[in-house]
Amino acid sequence: MEQPKSFRLPVVSGQSFVGQKIKLDGNRFENCAFKGCEIVYAGGPAETSSCHFENVRWMFEGVAGTVVHVMQALGWKIVPPQ
């Protein structure tokens, strides 16, 4: 999701994360690698660009978690990418 030009997220660039809990909200990740991490998204502004995700676990909390639960209750299938 593109933010208005007056709004800039702090940039995390070129880092590798292994086995960590990473909160996406409030950051822009560029050219980062995530391996074996728990990625947490709570519904706030967040961006990723040219990042690599390997064997990560996605967690949806807060508003994002509520949306996922409602979608599942309505019969949507939420499955990890192949």
Secondary structure, 3 states (H helix, E strand, C coil): CCCCCCCCCCEEECCEEECCEEECCCCEEECCEEECCEEEECCCCCEEECCEEECCEEEECHHHHHHHHHHHHCCCCCCCCC
